[in-house]
Amino acid sequence: MDMQVTSSEIALFLDFDGVLVDIAATPDAVEVDPDLPSILTGAHTAFKTRLAIVTGRNVHDIRGFLHNIDVPIYGSHGAELAIGETVERLVEPPSDVANLTEACADFCADHPTLSLERKPFGPAIHYRADPPKRTIVHDFLDQLAARTASDVVVQQAKFAYELKPKGATKRAALADAMARFGWSPARPIHIGDDVTDESAFEIAQSMGGFGVKVGEGESIARYRLPAPSDVKAHLQRWSDRGDVDFDQS
């Protein structure tokens, strides 16, 4: 193996969609492996509780999928943090998020192959069922962001674009966790599958850790895994063995 360190030296950050579960046709159609909560609980123990989920989903959804697992969850691209029963806003949602969402709902009504995901910090429009619609979705959201009084940006994701607060990034979430929970000088590992994870890969690698890209596509991540099933297998092995290893991608 190209790299091997003990789990006591690592802080682990995990995306959800495309990393812990396979991407589904719609956000609510994902299937969660019944063993996933126990795998994560085992890793949480093995990594001396230095494990967090960092996702574009809201924390309520993740709690539901993972049966209220007791690990920190950075939701909405780091705009919110759930610790136990407490949810803290790290970035305020757009003041006009309801109007933005309804504008997106009207747009999707005019384009039935698109689907709207209503999120507390900004709506997402998915074009997985009609990939050629990519450009018109981006242009619509870009124009909508330009017209709003809120500080929002258009965020690209897999077969989707969404509006989110400018300050909400996975990079900021990782930095917050390392400082908030006193996880330094552990080496951060961020495992993600999407363009939204690139900023977290960058900061993890600048702090002596590394990124792990799941699936295909260009990435600055140092290592790569093929699919969520491989992520779960690695988590199980790392928990059992007490160390982390990887081949160079």
C-alpha positions, -999 to +999 in steps of 0.1 A: +000+000+000+012+035-008+000+050+025-008+036+059-015+054+092-032+044+124-068+054+128-058+074+159-040+099+136-070+105+113-102+127+113-126+113+088-152+133+068-178+116+047-203+128+021-236+110+019-250+107-016-226+088-039-203+079-010-224+061+016-253+054-007-257+050-044-270+080-064-307+075-071-331+089-097-345+113-072-332+124-038-359+106-018-354+073-036-319+064-022-316+030-006-296+028+027-278-004+034-293-017+067-257-023+080-246+013+073-255+028+107-235+001+125-206+005+101-205+042+108-208+036+146-179+012+144-158+038+125-168+065+149-154+044+178-123+034+158-114+069+149-117+081+185-150+099+176-132+120+150-158+113+123-183+137+107-208+136+078-206+166+054-234+168+029-255+190+007-286+174+022-302+190+052-295+175+086-331+164+091-329+141+060-296+125+071-309+118+106-339+100+090-318+080+067-292+070+094-317+066+123-304+095+143-268+082+144-247+100+170-221+117+149-217+154+139-236+162+107-228+192+086-258+197+064-267+220+035-230+223+024-219+233+059-246+259+065-260+239+095-245+215+121-264+188+141-248+175+173-271+151+191-305+168+192-291+203+187-290+220+153-270+251+149-270+275+119-235+283+108-247+304+079-281+321+076-304+310+048-314+335+022-341+359+035-361+352+003-356+314+002-394+308-001-397+331-031-366+315-047-381+281-042-415+290-057-398+306-087-380+273-092-412+254-088-428+274-116-398+268-138-400+230-132-437+231-139-429+244-174-403+217-178-418+184-165-386+164-170-369+185-143-374+179-106-374+204-077-357+196-044-370+219-017-341+226+008-341+250+038-311+270+025-320+271-011-337+251-039-321+225-062-332+216-097-323+181-109-320+173-146-309+137-144-340+126-164-331+151-191-294+159-193-297+182-223-316+206-200-283+213-181-277+246-197-311+261-193-312+251-156-279+268-150-289+299-169-322+302-151-307+299-116-279+322-126-304+349-136-325+342-105-294+346-082-286+379-099-321+392-092-322+383-056-313+406-027-297+377-009-260+367-011-266+334-029-245+315-055-253+288-080-238+255-069-232+227-094-238+191-084-243+158-101-271+163-127-283+193-106-278+229-099-289+247-067-289+280-049-271+282-016-257+309+007-223+320-005-206+312+028-217+276+029-189+253+017-176+218+026-142+234+030-156+257+057-173+227+074-141+207+075-122+236+090-149+242+115-149+206+127-111+205+131-112+236+153-145+232+171-139+196+182-101+199+188-093+173+162-060+189+152-032+177+148-050+147+133-048+144+095-082+150+078-095+126+052-125+138+032-143+112+010-166+127-016-179+121-051-189+155-065-176+189-075-189+202-042-163+181-024-133+196-042-129+225-017-129+199+011-102+178-007-081+209-011-081+219+026-077+184+038-046+180+017-033+214+028-036+202+064-015+171+059-044+148+051-060+138+017-091+136-004-107+104-017-127+107-049-155+081-053-163+073-089-152+088-121-143+123-131-115+147-127-105+156-092-076+170-071-082+141-046-051+121-040-069+087-039-099+071-055-125+044-048-149+031-074-183+031-056-201+035-022-198-003-017-160+001-017-162+030+008-183+008+032-158-021+028-129+003+036-146+017+066-153-018+079-117-029+073-102+003+089-124-002+119-114-038+124-077-032+118-072+001+134-053+017+105-060+034+072-044+024+040-046+034+003-030+028-030-021+059-050-048+068-075 
